[in-house]
Amino acid sequence: MKKDRVAEIINKRMLTTGVGILQLLEDNFGDLWGETKEETELTDEEKRLDQLYNKVRSQILDHTHIQRSKLIKEVKDHYGDK
């Protein structure tokens, strides 16, 4: 398998993993931050939890992106010009 194909597969799987984690959090805990409510209907606690979730969401996406980039680089370095 060529390095570009391996990198493409890694990219896709890492993105799917990161987004899948977020979906699981939203499906199981979204009610805590009033996910289905209008912003004007949120309680103070739901607003606080929504802000916390968005912070964690951003960190998960950033971490996934960083690790994906590192892994792709490692694969390309390992395969060289193969």
C-alpha positions as a Python dict, from the first residue, in 0.01 Angstrom:
ca = {
    (1, 'M'): (0, 0, 0),
    (2, 'K'): (140, 340, -95),
    (3, 'K'): (212, 606, 167),
    (4, 'D'): (-45, 850, 25),
    (5, 'R'): (-318, 587, 49),
    (6, 'V'): (-219, 499, 406),
    (7, 'A'): (-218, 870, 495),
    (8, 'E'): (-564, 909, 339),
    (9, 'I'): (-700, 617, 541),
    (10, 'I'): (-549, 750, 864),
    (11, 'N'): (-688, 1096, 797),
    (12, 'K'): (-1038, 961, 741),
    (13, 'R'): (-1033, 728, 1044),
    (14, 'M'): (-897, 993, 1281),
    (15, 'L'): (-1157, 1246, 1172),
    (16, 'T'): (-1432, 988, 1206),
    (17, 'T'): (-1309, 897, 1554),
    (18, 'G'): (-1299, 1259, 1675),
    (19, 'V'): (-1643, 1342, 1538),
    (20, 'G'): (-1782, 1012, 1667),
    (21, 'I'): (-1663, 1092, 2020),
    (22, 'L'): (-1838, 1428, 2005),
    (23, 'Q'): (-2157, 1266, 1879),
    (24, 'L'): (-2153, 1018, 2167),
    (25, 'L'): (-2111, 1301, 2417),
    (26, 'E'): (-2396, 1497, 2260),
    (27, 'D'): (-2626, 1194, 2240),
    (28, 'N'): (-2568, 1095, 2601),
    (29, 'F'): (-2518, 1428, 2777),
    (30, 'G'): (-2668, 1694, 2549),
    (31, 'D'): (-2970, 1734, 2774),
    (32, 'L'): (-2739, 1866, 3046),
    (33, 'W'): (-2658, 2175, 2839),
    (34, 'G'): (-3000, 2208, 2679),
    (35, 'E'): (-2885, 2094, 2338),
    (36, 'T'): (-3237, 2085, 2195),
    (37, 'K'): (-3349, 2416, 2347),
    (38, 'E'): (-3333, 2766, 2204),
    (39, 'E'): (-3059, 2977, 2360),
    (40, 'T'): (-3316, 3207, 2520),
    (41, 'E'): (-3471, 2907, 2701),
    (42, 'L'): (-3150, 2788, 2869),
    (43, 'T'): (-3109, 2799, 3246),
    (44, 'D'): (-2792, 2949, 3393),
    (45, 'E'): (-2664, 2599, 3466),
    (46, 'E'): (-2732, 2485, 3107),
    (47, 'K'): (-2550, 2792, 2976),
    (48, 'R'): (-2252, 2714, 3199),
    (49, 'L'): (-2246, 2350, 3089),
    (50, 'D'): (-2283, 2452, 2723),
    (51, 'Q'): (-1978, 2676, 2754),
    (52, 'L'): (-1786, 2395, 2921),
    (53, 'Y'): (-1891, 2147, 2652),
    (54, 'N'): (-1786, 2385, 2374),
    (55, 'K'): (-1446, 2429, 2540),
    (56, 'V'): (-1398, 2051, 2568),
    (57, 'R'): (-1530, 2002, 2213),
    (58, 'S'): (-1271, 2244, 2080),
    (59, 'Q'): (-995, 2069, 2276),
    (60, 'I'): (-1101, 1728, 2142),
    (61, 'L'): (-1100, 1856, 1783),
    (62, 'D'): (-762, 2027, 1830),
    (63, 'H'): (-610, 1718, 1989),
    (64, 'T'): (-750, 1493, 1716),
    (65, 'H'): (-608, 1723, 1447),
    (66, 'I'): (-263, 1736, 1610),
    (67, 'Q'): (-243, 1359, 1657),
    (68, 'R'): (-373, 1295, 1304),
    (69, 'S'): (-107, 1524, 1157),
    (70, 'K'): (168, 1359, 1363),
    (71, 'L'): (56, 1010, 1263),
    (72, 'I'): (38, 1098, 893),
    (73, 'K'): (388, 1248, 911),
    (74, 'E'): (521, 936, 1083),
    (75, 'V'): (370, 711, 817),
    (76, 'K'): (510, 922, 535),
    (77, 'D'): (852, 933, 705),
    (78, 'H'): (844, 555, 754),
    (79, 'Y'): (742, 479, 395),
    (80, 'G'): (977, 737, 247),
    (81, 'D'): (941, 735, -132),
    (82, 'K'): (789, 387, -144),
}
